[in-house]
Amino acid sequence: MSVFQTGARAAQHELTVEADLFKDSMRHLAGAVSVVTVGRGNDRTGFTATSVSSLAIDPPSVIVSLNRDSSSWPVLQRHGSFCVNVLAHDQQHVADSFAGRGGRKGIDRYLDAEWQELATGTLALKNALTVLDCELDDAIERHSHGILIGRVRAVTLRRNAEPLLYWHGAYRRITQPAK
């Protein structure tokens, strides 16, 4: 339940935004590229996401958006955990695989990369920039997506690597060295 009551205002002023304009606007947000893995054994899949954010430090938790029409949604519901693998600049092939490029689905998305099982049983990408192994704390269904709240159970880091970024419909790298 929201603390803001917007229904009455929305009914008075029907505001609509064209979907293509909204998509173009969101392309202006540069974001880290993550692969979110769900499931175990042969019942596993995952997806590429730029909609990952920290929620709280106490307890350590993150927010991830997942389209409820995705094949990952029912697998997540069955297993109740997920792993956020924030990709390094040299892992674009993993992002493409989990985005379904080349027609890969389900367990085949895990090919061509090395994985390890962490605390929740979900697989983590070896040598990812960072990995957040999460138990599903809550899934809030809004519009076409589920807002996943994950309680972080394990973290791994890869030091001295650049992130893989996504901006204006393409993968990017940071080209300026940190000072």
N, C-alpha and C positions, 0 to 999 in steps of 0.2 A: 504494500500500500504506500502511496506517495503522500508526503506531507503537503505537497502543493496540489491544490484543486484547480485543474486547468480545464476540465470538461466543459464548464459553463462558458468560459471564454472561447474555447474552440468552436462550440456550437454557434456562438454569435458571429464569429468571423472565420468563415471557412477559408483557411489558408492552404494553398497547395503549392508544392514545389515540383517542377518537372524532374523526373527520375534521372534523365541524362545530365541535367545541370547539377543535380546533387552529386552524382558519381564523379563528374569532372571536378567539382569543388573538393571532394574527399581525396582526389589524386594530388592535391596541393599539400597534403599532409605526408611528410616523409616519415617512414616507419621502419623499425627493425623487422626483419623477416624471421618468422618462427615457424617451425613445424610442430604441430601438436599431435602427439601419438596417443591412441586410445586402444584398449582391449588387450587381450593376452592370447598366446598360442596362435592357432589358426583363425581365431575370432579377433582380428586386429586390423586397424586401418588408421587413418589420420588425415590431417589437412594442413595446408599452408595458410598462415594468418599474419596479418599486420595489426590486428586488433587485440593486442595483449597489453595489459597495464598492471602495475602494482596496485593493490588495494590498501593493505595495512602491513605494519611491521609486527604488531601484537594482536593476534597471531600473524605470522608471516602468511600473506595471502595475495592472490592475483585474480584478475578478471580477464576472461577470454570470451569473445563473441563467436558463436557457432550457428550457422544456418541449420534450422531444424529439418530441412529437406535433405541435408547432407547424409551420406552413408555413415558418417561418424556419430551422429546423434543417437541412434538406437544402441550402438556398441558402447558408447559412453554411459548410457542409462543402465545397461546390463552390468558393467564392471565398476562404475563409480569412482574412476580415477583417470587422470590424464597426465601427460608429461609435456611441458613447454620446452622445446629445444630452440634456443635463439641461435640462428645460424651465423657462422663466420663467413668472411668474404669468399672463401674457397669452397663453399658448400651450395652453390646455386643449383647444381644438379639434384640435390636433395629437395630443394624448394620446388623445382619443376616436377619431380616425381610425385610429391604429395599434393601438388596442384592438379594432378591428373594429366599432365602433358605426356604425350606418347601413349595415352589410353590406359595407363596403369591404374589399377583399383585395388582396394583391400590390402592384403598381405604383400602383393607384388610391389607396392610403393616402398617397401623396406629393402629392395634389391639395391645393389651398388653402393652400400654404406655399411659401416660397422655399428652395431648396437649392443647395449648392455642393459640388463634388468636392474632396476633400482628398488627402493623400499616398497612401493605400491604394487610392483609386478609389471608395471608398464615399461616399455622399452625406451631407453635414452640413447641419443646419438653420441657416439664417441667423438671427442674433439669438437663438439659444438662450442660456441662462444660461452654460453652458460646453459645449464639445464635446471629446470624447476620441476621436481617430481611432486605431483599434487593429488590429494584426495578431494573428490568433489564434495564441497561443503553445501552448495546450493546451486540450483539452475532456475533462473527466473525467465519465464517464457514471455517474450514481448515481440509482437509483430512477427516477422519471419525468422527471428533468431532466439537462441537461448543465451542468456548472459550467465556464464559459468563462473562460480566463485570457487577457487581452489585453495585449499589449505596446503601450504608447501611443507613437504615431509623430508625432502633431501635437495641439496644444491651441489652442483659441480661447476667449476670454472675453468676456462682455458685462457690463460694469461697471454698477453702480447699478440693478440689477433685482432684484426679489424672486423666490424660487423658487416653483414650483408644488409643493404638498405633497399627500400622500394619507394620510388617517387616518380610521379607522372607516367605510370604504367610500365616502368622499366627498373631493373635492378641497378643499384648504384653502389659506389664505394666512397669512403671518405678519402679525399686526396690531399688534404692539408695535414701535416703532422701535428700532433698535440704539442703544445708549448709548456 
